[in-house]
Amino acid sequence: MTLKELEPQLLALSLTEKSQAIQLILNSLLNSWQGIEKTLNVCGGDACIRNTRIPVWLLVSYQQQGLSDAKILEAYPTLNAVDLANAWIYAESHPQEIANAILENEAD
């Protein structure tokens, strides 16, 4: 998709959605995602919830298996709703990375 093709959709967004789109683009450019970090020697460099070893792909996998946010938070008491929201935003922005990580780790 080109920017020219995307332009009408961008212009149709609400102010809040435009702000979110700008933040998404900025995060992508800076490779900086709020609440998410990648550390070379931690969990194979996978995207994890900040200051944990809980990879985003694992949380997405649980979600795909039908676990609710409440059940995930119950299983990981060190996480909170903001952590999950950050994970879902990151996963939505990096679908292929997350899908690949899930596939790689299912084989283990």
N, CA, C and O atoms as CSV, one atom per row, in Angstrom:
chain,resi,resn,atom,element,x,y,z
A,1,MET,N,N,0.836,-1.164,0.000
A,1,MET,CA,C,0.000,0.000,0.000
A,1,MET,C,C,0.894,1.244,0.000
A,1,MET,O,O,1.889,1.308,0.722
A,2,THR,N,N,0.534,2.195,-0.793
A,2,THR,CA,C,1.305,3.431,-0.868
A,2,THR,C,C,0.672,4.494,0.030
A,2,THR,O,O,-0.478,4.368,0.450
A,3,LEU,N,N,1.439,5.532,0.313
A,3,LEU,CA,C,0.933,6.635,1.114
A,3,LEU,C,C,-0.239,7.305,0.410
A,3,LEU,O,O,-1.206,7.705,1.059
A,4,LYS,N,N,-0.162,7.429,-0.899
A,4,LYS,CA,C,-1.243,8.045,-1.663
A,4,LYS,C,C,-2.540,7.243,-1.492
A,4,LYS,O,O,-3.616,7.828,-1.369
A,5,GLU,N,N,-2.445,5.933,-1.485
A,5,GLU,CA,C,-3.621,5.090,-1.285
A,5,GLU,C,C,-4.142,5.184,0.154
A,5,GLU,O,O,-5.345,5.084,0.396
A,6,LEU,N,N,-3.235,5.376,1.087
A,6,LEU,CA,C,-3.574,5.434,2.503
A,6,LEU,C,C,-4.108,6.797,2.942
A,6,LEU,O,O,-4.821,6.899,3.940
A,7,GLU,N,N,-3.763,7.833,2.195
A,7,GLU,CA,C,-4.093,9.202,2.584
A,7,GLU,C,C,-5.578,9.424,2.890
A,7,GLU,O,O,-5.875,10.016,3.927
A,8,PRO,N,N,-6.522,8.991,2.061
A,8,PRO,CA,C,-7.937,9.230,2.390
A,8,PRO,C,C,-8.353,8.584,3.717
A,8,PRO,O,O,-9.153,9.147,4.464
A,9,GLN,N,N,-7.810,7.411,3.998
A,9,GLN,CA,C,-8.138,6.738,5.252
A,9,GLN,C,C,-7.553,7.496,6.445
A,9,GLN,O,O,-8.197,7.615,7.487
A,10,LEU,N,N,-6.342,8.002,6.288
A,10,LEU,CA,C,-5.723,8.766,7.369
A,10,LEU,C,C,-6.503,10.044,7.657
A,10,LEU,O,O,-6.722,10.403,8.814
A,11,LEU,N,N,-6.910,10.713,6.612
A,11,LEU,CA,C,-7.650,11.964,6.782
A,11,LEU,C,C,-9.031,11.735,7.404
A,11,LEU,O,O,-9.587,12.641,8.025
A,12,ALA,N,N,-9.578,10.550,7.244
A,12,ALA,CA,C,-10.899,10.240,7.793
A,12,ALA,C,C,-10.855,9.869,9.280
A,12,ALA,O,O,-11.900,9.762,9.922
A,13,LEU,N,N,-9.661,9.676,9.822
A,13,LEU,CA,C,-9.532,9.302,11.229
A,13,LEU,C,C,-9.954,10.439,12.148
A,13,LEU,O,O,-9.864,11.613,11.787
A,14,SER,N,N,-10.414,10.077,13.333
A,14,SER,CA,C,-10.719,11.087,14.355
A,14,SER,C,C,-9.397,11.656,14.872
A,14,SER,O,O,-8.327,11.115,14.592
A,15,LEU,N,N,-9.481,12.741,15.620
A,15,LEU,CA,C,-8.267,13.330,16.190
A,15,LEU,C,C,-7.543,12.337,17.086
A,15,LEU,O,O,-6.315,12.256,17.058
A,16,THR,N,N,-8.285,11.591,17.872
A,16,THR,CA,C,-7.677,10.586,18.753
A,16,THR,C,C,-6.976,9.512,17.935
A,16,THR,O,O,-5.853,9.121,18.254
A,17,GLU,N,N,-7.627,9.036,16.887
A,17,GLU,CA,C,-7.031,8.004,16.039
A,17,GLU,C,C,-5.795,8.534,15.316
A,17,GLU,O,O,-4.813,7.811,15.149
A,18,LYS,N,N,-5.843,9.791,14.890
A,18,LYS,CA,C,-4.668,10.390,14.244
A,18,LYS,C,C,-3.505,10.465,15.217
A,18,LYS,O,O,-2.361,10.197,14.850
A,19,SER,N,N,-3.796,10.826,16.450
A,19,SER,CA,C,-2.759,10.884,17.476
A,19,SER,C,C,-2.156,9.504,17.703
A,19,SER,O,O,-0.940,9.361,17.830
A,20,GLN,N,N,-3.008,8.497,17.753
A,20,GLN,CA,C,-2.532,7.121,17.931
A,20,GLN,C,C,-1.696,6.677,16.732
A,20,GLN,O,O,-0.687,5.990,16.898
A,21,ALA,N,N,-2.108,7.063,15.533
A,21,ALA,CA,C,-1.359,6.706,14.325
A,21,ALA,C,C,0.020,7.362,14.339
A,21,ALA,O,O,1.016,6.735,13.979
A,22,ILE,N,N,0.070,8.621,14.757
A,22,ILE,CA,C,1.356,9.315,14.844
A,22,ILE,C,C,2.263,8.618,15.845
A,22,ILE,O,O,3.447,8.412,15.578
A,23,GLN,N,N,1.710,8.254,16.998
A,23,GLN,CA,C,2.504,7.561,18.021
A,23,GLN,C,C,3.009,6.226,17.496
A,23,GLN,O,O,4.155,5.850,17.740
A,24,LEU,N,N,2.164,5.521,16.786
A,24,LEU,CA,C,2.542,4.232,16.201
A,24,LEU,C,C,3.695,4.398,15.216
A,24,LEU,O,O,4.662,3.637,15.245
A,25,ILE,N,N,3.587,5.384,14.359
A,25,ILE,CA,C,4.641,5.638,13.365
A,25,ILE,C,C,5.926,6.063,14.051
A,25,ILE,O,O,7.008,5.604,13.683
A,26,LEU,N,N,5.817,6.932,15.040
A,26,LEU,CA,C,6.994,7.381,15.775
A,26,LEU,C,C,7.677,6.214,16.486
A,26,LEU,O,O,8.899,6.078,16.431
A,27,ASN,N,N,6.893,5.383,17.147
A,27,ASN,CA,C,7.463,4.212,17.812
A,27,ASN,C,C,8.165,3.303,16.818
A,27,ASN,O,O,9.237,2.766,17.095
A,28,SER,N,N,7.548,3.139,15.663
A,28,SER,CA,C,8.136,2.296,14.634
A,28,SER,C,C,9.469,2.866,14.149
A,28,SER,O,O,10.441,2.131,13.972
A,29,LEU,N,N,9.502,4.174,13.938
A,29,LEU,CA,C,10.731,4.811,13.474
A,29,LEU,C,C,11.842,4.727,14.515
A,29,LEU,O,O,13.006,4.510,14.176
A,30,LEU,N,N,11.483,4.899,15.765
A,30,LEU,CA,C,12.467,4.893,16.843
A,30,LEU,C,C,12.726,3.497,17.385
A,30,LEU,O,O,13.622,3.295,18.205
A,31,ASN,N,N,11.929,2.529,16.919
A,31,ASN,CA,C,11.987,1.159,17.433
A,31,ASN,C,C,11.865,1.172,18.955
A,31,ASN,O,O,12.578,0.457,19.659
A,32,SER,N,N,10.950,1.996,19.440
A,32,SER,CA,C,10.734,2.191,20.865
A,32,SER,C,C,9.257,1.994,21.168
A,32,SER,O,O,8.421,2.780,20.722
A,33,TRP,N,N,8.936,0.976,21.903
A,33,TRP,CA,C,7.541,0.668,22.194
A,33,TRP,C,C,7.332,0.747,23.691
A,33,TRP,O,O,7.998,0.054,24.461
A,34,GLN,N,N,6.409,1.588,24.097
A,34,GLN,CA,C,6.144,1.810,25.512
A,34,GLN,C,C,5.839,0.491,26.205
A,34,GLN,O,O,4.935,-0.247,25.812
A,35,GLY,N,N,6.613,0.216,27.240
A,35,GLY,CA,C,6.370,-0.972,28.036
A,35,GLY,C,C,6.911,-2.252,27.448
A,35,GLY,O,O,6.773,-3.315,28.054
A,36,ILE,N,N,7.523,-2.177,26.286
A,36,ILE,CA,C,8.062,-3.361,25.609
A,36,ILE,C,C,9.538,-3.134,25.381
A,36,ILE,O,O,9.959,-2.039,25.008
A,37,GLU,N,N,10.336,-4.187,25.608
A,37,GLU,CA,C,11.773,-4.063,25.342
A,37,GLU,C,C,12.298,-5.344,24.715
A,37,GLU,O,O,11.780,-6.439,24.933
A,38,LYS,N,N,13.341,-5.160,23.934
A,38,LYS,CA,C,14.068,-6.277,23.341
A,38,LYS,C,C,15.498,-6.184,23.854
A,38,LYS,O,O,16.167,-5.162,23.703
A,39,THR,N,N,15.948,-7.266,24.459
A,39,THR,CA,C,17.311,-7.323,24.980
A,39,THR,C,C,17.968,-8.537,24.345
A,39,THR,O,O,17.432,-9.644,24.398
A,40,LEU,N,N,19.118,-8.325,23.752
A,40,LEU,CA,C,19.787,-9.347,22.950
A,40,LEU,C,C,19.841,-10.718,23.616
A,40,LEU,O,O,19.482,-11.713,22.987
A,41,ASN,N,N,20.271,-10.797,24.847
A,41,ASN,CA,C,20.462,-12.098,25.492
A,41,ASN,C,C,19.334,-12.474,26.447
A,41,ASN,O,O,19.519,-13.325,27.317
A,42,VAL,N,N,18.181,-11.855,26.294
A,42,VAL,CA,C,17.026,-12.187,27.121
A,42,VAL,C,C,15.934,-12.740,26.221
A,42,VAL,O,O,15.488,-12.065,25.294
A,43,CYS,N,N,15.509,-13.951,26.488
A,43,CYS,CA,C,14.445,-14.605,25.704
A,43,CYS,C,C,14.757,-14.568,24.208
A,43,CYS,O,O,13.864,-14.357,23.388
A,44,GLY,N,N,15.989,-14.766,23.870
A,44,GLY,CA,C,16.387,-14.800,22.465
A,44,GLY,C,C,16.210,-13.488,21.737
A,44,GLY,O,O,16.153,-13.457,20.508
A,45,GLY,N,N,16.123,-12.401,22.488
A,45,GLY,CA,C,15.938,-11.097,21.862
A,45,GLY,C,C,14.500,-10.794,21.496
A,45,GLY,O,O,14.221,-9.770,20.873
A,46,ASP,N,N,13.570,-11.684,21.881
A,46,ASP,CA,C,12.151,-11.441,21.589
A,46,ASP,C,C,11.646,-10.234,22.364
A,46,ASP,O,O,12.193,-9.882,23.409
A,47,ALA,N,N,10.611,-9.612,21.850
A,47,ALA,CA,C,9.967,-8.494,22.533
A,47,ALA,C,C,9.310,-9.017,23.806
A,47,ALA,O,O,8.519,-9.960,23.774
A,48,CYS,N,N,9.655,-8.383,24.932
A,48,CYS,CA,C,9.123,-8.788,26.236
A,48,CYS,C,C,8.498,-7.592,26.936
A,48,CYS,O,O,8.788,-6.439,26.617
A,49,ILE,N,N,7.637,-7.894,27.894
A,49,ILE,CA,C,7.130,-6.855,28.769
A,49,ILE,C,C,8.331,-6.302,29.530
A,49,ILE,O,O,9.158,-7.062,30.033
A,50,ARG,N,N,8.421,-4.974,29.610
A,50,ARG,CA,C,9.563,-4.311,30.242
A,50,ARG,C,C,9.846,-4.895,31.625
A,50,ARG,O,O,8.937,-5.135,32.419
A,51,ASN,N,N,11.133,-5.114,31.884
A,51,ASN,CA,C,11.638,-5.602,33.169
A,51,ASN,C,C,11.145,-6.998,33.526
A,51,ASN,O,O,11.106,-7.365,34.701
A,52,THR,N,N,10.767,-7.780,32.510
A,52,THR,CA,C,10.364,-9.172,32.746
A,52,THR,C,C,11.008,-10.049,31.672
A,52,THR,O,O,11.684,-9.565,30.764
A,53,ARG,N,N,10.782,-11.318,31.804
A,53,ARG,CA,C,11.167,-12.273,30.765
A,53,ARG,C,C,9.905,-12.882,30.144
A,53,ARG,O,O,9.906,-14.033,29.709
A,54,ILE,N,N,8.850,-12.100,30.112
A,54,ILE,CA,C,7.577,-12.559,29.557
A,54,ILE,C,C,7.453,-12.019,28.136
A,54,ILE,O,O,7.221,-10.827,27.936
A,55,PRO,N,N,7.609,-12.908,27.146
A,55,PRO,CA,C,7.565,-12.438,25.755
A,55,PRO,C,C,6.144,-12.113,25.293
A,55,PRO,O,O,5.170,-12.746,25.700
A,56,VAL,N,N,6.070,-11.122,24.443
A,56,VAL,CA,C,4.786,-10.706,23.881
A,56,VAL,C,C,4.148,-11.867,23.127
A,56,VAL,O,O,2.938,-12.073,23.223
A,57,TRP,N,N,4.944,-12.627,22.381
A,57,TRP,CA,C,4.378,-13.720,21.591
A,57,TRP,C,C,3.651,-14.722,22.480
A,57,TRP,O,O,2.637,-15.285,22.066
A,58,LEU,N,N,4.152,-14.958,23.700
A,58,LEU,CA,C,3.519,-15.914,24.606
A,58,LEU,C,C,2.137,-15.409,25.028
A,58,LEU,O,O,1.170,-16.171,25.064
A,59,LEU,N,N,2.060,-14.124,25.344
A,59,LEU,CA,C,0.776,-13.547,25.732
A,59,LEU,C,C,-0.215,-13.597,24.575
A,59,LEU,O,O,-1.395,-13.886,24.774
A,60,VAL,N,N,0.264,-13.315,23.368
A,60,VAL,CA,C,-0.599,-13.386,22.185
A,60,VAL,C,C,-1.058,-14.822,21.957
A,60,VAL,O,O,-2.213,-15.057,21.603
A,61,SER,N,N,-0.170,-15.769,22.156
A,61,SER,CA,C,-0.520,-17.179,22.013
A,61,SER,C,C,-1.630,-17.566,22.983
A,61,SER,O,O,-2.575,-18.262,22.614
A,62,TYR,N,N,-1.507,-17.109,24.229
A,62,TYR,CA,C,-2.564,-17.375,25.211
A,62,TYR,C,C,-3.887,-16.755,24.759
A,62,TYR,O,O,-4.943,-17.379,24.867
A,63,GLN,N,N,-3.820,-15.540,24.259
A,63,GLN,CA,C,-5.022,-14.857,23.794
A,63,GLN,C,C,-5.652,-15.645,22.639
A,63,GLN,O,O,-6.871,-15.803,22.584
A,64,GLN,N,N,-4.821,-16.133,21.723
A,64,GLN,CA,C,-5.322,-16.907,20.580
A,64,GLN,C,C,-5.949,-18.223,21.026
A,64,GLN,O,O,-6.831,-18.758,20.354
A,65,GLN,N,N,-5.486,-18.742,22.167
A,65,GLN,CA,C,-6.037,-19.984,22.706
A,65,GLN,C,C,-7.330,-19.753,23.490
A,65,GLN,O,O,-7.940,-20.695,23.995
A,66,GLY,N,N,-7.737,-18.483,23.582
A,66,GLY,CA,C,-9.007,-18.166,24.212
A,66,GLY,C,C,-8.922,-17.659,25.635
A,66,GLY,O,O,-9.957,-17.440,26.265
A,67,LEU,N,N,-7.720,-17.464,26.167
A,67,LEU,CA,C,-7.605,-16.929,27.518
A,67,LEU,C,C,-7.964,-15.452,27.522
A,67,LEU,O,O,-7.536,-14.690,26.655
A,68,SER,N,N,-8.741,-15.068,28.490
A,68,SER,CA,C,-9.118,-13.658,28.642
A,68,SER,C,C,-7.960,-12.898,29.274
A,68,SER,O,O,-7.041,-13.496,29.835
A,69,ASP,N,N,-8.015,-11.580,29.178
A,69,ASP,CA,C,-7.002,-10.760,29.842
A,69,ASP,C,C,-6.983,-11.059,31.338
A,69,ASP,O,O,-5.917,-11.118,31.952
A,70,ALA,N,N,-8.154,-11.246,31.916
A,70,ALA,CA,C,-8.236,-11.525,33.356
A,70,ALA,C,C,-7.509,-12.816,33.713
A,70,ALA,O,O,-6.808,-12.872,34.722
A,71,LYS,N,N,-7.669,-13.848,32.899
A,71,LYS,CA,C,-6.993,-15.128,33.157
A,71,LYS,C,C,-5.478,-14.990,32.990
A,71,LYS,O,O,-4.710,-15.568,33.758
A,72,ILE,N,N,-5.057,-14.229,31.991
A,72,ILE,CA,C,-3.626,-14.010,31.777
A,72,ILE,C,C,-3.043,-13.262,32.972
A,72,ILE,O,O,-1.977,-13.617,33.473
A,73,LEU,N,N,-3.744,-12.230,33.422
A,73,LEU,CA,C,-3.262,-11.460,34.574
A,73,LEU,C,C,-3.244,-12.319,35.846
A,73,LEU,O,O,-2.383,-12.146,36.707
A,74,GLU,N,N,-4.182,-13.224,35.950
A,74,GLU,CA,C,-4.213,-14.140,37.097
A,74,GLU,C,C,-2.993,-15.063,37.066
A,74,GLU,O,O,-2.401,-15.360,38.103
A,75,ALA,N,N,-2.626,-15.512,35.862
A,75,ALA,CA,C,-1.472,-16.408,35.712
A,75,ALA,C,C,-0.144,-15.681,35.884
A,75,ALA,O,O,0.856,-16.291,36.262
A,76,TYR,N,N,-0.132,-14.378,35.606
A,76,TYR,CA,C,1.083,-13.566,35.711
A,76,TYR,C,C,0.800,-12.367,36.617
A,76,TYR,O,O,0.571,-11.263,36.123
A,77,PRO,N,N,0.813,-12.570,37.921
A,77,PRO,CA,C,0.435,-11.489,38.848
A,77,PRO,C,C,1.361,-10.274,38.824
A,77,PRO,O,O,1.003,-9.218,39.346
A,78,THR,N,N,2.536,-10.406,38.229
A,78,THR,CA,C,3.425,-9.242,38.128
A,78,THR,C,C,3.019,-8.308,36.994
A,78,THR,O,O,3.508,-7.182,36.910
A,79,LEU,N,N,2.129,-8.770,36.126
A,79,LEU,CA,C,1.647,-7.943,35.018
A,79,LEU,C,C,0.395,-7.182,35.426
A,79,LEU,O,O,-0.299,-7.555,36.372
A,80,ASN,N,N,0.120,-6.111,34.695
A,80,ASN,CA,C,-1.113,-5.367,34.908
A,80,ASN,C,C,-1.780,-5.107,33.555
A,80,ASN,O,O,-1.244,-5.467,32.507
A,81,ALA,N,N,-2.937,-4.489,33.594
A,81,ALA,CA,C,-3.706,-4.256,32.367
A,81,ALA,C,C,-2.947,-3.392,31.367
A,81,ALA,O,O,-3.087,-3.584,30.159
A,82,VAL,N,N,-2.155,-2.454,31.845
A,82,VAL,CA,C,-1.366,-1.597,30.946
A,82,VAL,C,C,-0.321,-2.439,30.214
A,82,VAL,O,O,-0.072,-2.231,29.027
A,83,ASP,N,N,0.285,-3.385,30.921
A,83,ASP,CA,C,1.257,-4.279,30.271
A,83,ASP,C,C,0.608,-5.038,29.124
A,83,ASP,O,O,1.184,-5.156,28.042
A,84,LEU,N,N,-0.589,-5.550,29.364
A,84,LEU,CA,C,-1.283,-6.284,28.301
A,84,LEU,C,C,-1.662,-5.358,27.156
A,84,LEU,O,O,-1.529,-5.732,25.991
A,85,ALA,N,N,-2.124,-4.177,27.464
A,85,ALA,CA,C,-2.474,-3.226,26.404
A,85,ALA,C,C,-1.246,-2.919,25.545
A,85,ALA,O,O,-1.344,-2.865,24.319
A,86,ASN,N,N,-0.100,-2.719,26.180
A,86,ASN,CA,C,1.139,-2.479,25.427
A,86,ASN,C,C,1.501,-3.682,24.571
A,86,ASN,O,O,1.943,-3.531,23.432
A,87,ALA,N,N,1.313,-4.874,25.118
A,87,ALA,CA,C,1.614,-6.102,24.364
A,87,ALA,C,C,0.704,-6.210,23.142
A,87,ALA,O,O,1.170,-6.544,22.052
A,88,TRP,N,N,-0.587,-5.930,23.314
A,88,TRP,CA,C,-1.524,-6.047,22.184
A,88,TRP,C,C,-1.205,-5.022,21.101
A,88,TRP,O,O,-1.292,-5.329,19.912
A,89,ILE,N,N,-0.838,-3.815,21.501
A,89,ILE,CA,C,-0.470,-2.785,20.527
A,89,ILE,C,C,0.789,-3.198,19.771
A,89,ILE,O,O,0.860,-3.064,18.549
A,90,TYR,N,N,1.776,-3.699,20.500
A,90,TYR,CA,C,3.016,-4.127,19.847
A,90,TYR,C,C,2.720,-5.264,18.876
A,90,TYR,O,O,3.191,-5.251,17.738
A,91,ALA,N,N,1.946,-6.239,19.321
A,91,ALA,CA,C,1.634,-7.397,18.481
A,91,ALA,C,C,0.878,-6.992,17.225
A,91,ALA,O,O,1.125,-7.519,16.141
A,92,GLU,N,N,-0.043,-6.054,17.381
A,92,GLU,CA,C,-0.804,-5.569,16.228
A,92,GLU,C,C,0.106,-4.871,15.224
A,92,GLU,O,O,-0.134,-4.918,14.017
A,93,SER,N,N,1.145,-4.229,15.728
A,93,SER,CA,C,2.078,-3.506,14.862
A,93,SER,C,C,3.149,-4.404,14.251
A,93,SER,O,O,3.803,-4.023,13.280
A,94,HIS,N,N,3.325,-5.586,14.815
A,94,HIS,CA,C,4.360,-6.518,14.361
A,94,HIS,C,C,3.778,-7.926,14.182
A,94,HIS,O,O,4.276,-8.879,14.781
A,95,PRO,N,N,2.737,-8.061,13.370
A,95,PRO,CA,C,2.060,-9.363,13.284
A,95,PRO,C,C,2.940,-10.500,12.784
A,95,PRO,O,O,2.841,-11.622,13.280
A,96,GLN,N,N,3.799,-10.224,11.812
A,96,GLN,CA,C,4.629,-11.301,11.275
A,96,GLN,C,C,5.681,-11.752,12.291
A,96,GLN,O,O,5.942,-12.946,12.438
A,97,GLU,N,N,6.277,-10.793,12.982
A,97,GLU,CA,C,7.259,-11.125,14.024
A,97,GLU,C,C,6.627,-12.026,15.093
A,97,GLU,O,O,7.223,-13.024,15.498
A,98,ILE,N,N,5.439,-11.675,15.540
A,98,ILE,CA,C,4.758,-12.439,16.587
A,98,ILE,C,C,4.363,-13.818,16.063
A,98,ILE,O,O,4.559,-14.821,16.750
A,99,ALA,N,N,3.813,-13.875,14.863
A,99,ALA,CA,C,3.413,-15.166,14.272
A,99,ALA,C,C,4.626,-16.080,14.129
A,99,ALA,O,O,4.546,-17.268,14.440
A,100,ASN,N,N,5.739,-15.542,13.665
A,100,ASN,CA,C,6.953,-16.347,13.526
A,100,ASN,C,C,7.439,-16.861,14.868
A,100,ASN,O,O,7.835,-18.021,14.981
A,101,ALA,N,N,7.413,-16.015,15.881
A,101,ALA,CA,C,7.870,-16.416,17.214
A,101,ALA,C,C,6.977,-17.514,17.783
A,101,ALA,O,O,7.469,-18.460,18.397
A,102,ILE,N,N,5.667,-17.391,17.581
A,102,ILE,CA,C,4.757,-18.422,18.060
A,102,ILE,C,C,5.065,-19.741,17.367
A,102,ILE,O,O,5.156,-20.779,18.023
A,103,LEU,N,N,5.226,-19.712,16.045
A,103,LEU,CA,C,5.533,-20.934,15.299
A,103,LEU,C,C,6.851,-21.560,15.752
A,103,LEU,O,O,6.932,-22.773,15.947
A,104,GLU,N,N,7.874,-20.738,15.917
A,104,GLU,CA,C,9.187,-21.228,16.359
A,104,GLU,C,C,9.112,-21.875,17.728
A,104,GLU,O,O,9.764,-22.891,17.967
A,105,ASN,N,N,8.337,-21.312,18.618
A,105,ASN,CA,C,8.277,-21.795,19.982
A,105,ASN,C,C,7.289,-22.948,20.161
A,105,ASN,O,O,7.394,-23.701,21.129
A,106,GLU,N,N,6.343,-23.095,19.254
A,106,GLU,CA,C,5.444,-24.248,19.290
A,106,GLU,C,C,6.200,-25.517,18.951
A,106,GLU,O,O,5.859,-26.598,19.431
A,107,ALA,N,N,7.233,-25.387,18.117
A,107,ALA,CA,C,8.024,-26.544,17.705
A,107,ALA,C,C,8.891,-27.070,18.826
A,107,ALA,O,O,9.319,-28.223,18.783
A,108,ASP,N,N,9.164,-26.242,19.841
A,108,ASP,CA,C,10.046,-26.653,20.944
A,108,ASP,C,C,9.379,-27.591,21.898
A,108,ASP,O,O,9.995,-28.021,22.873
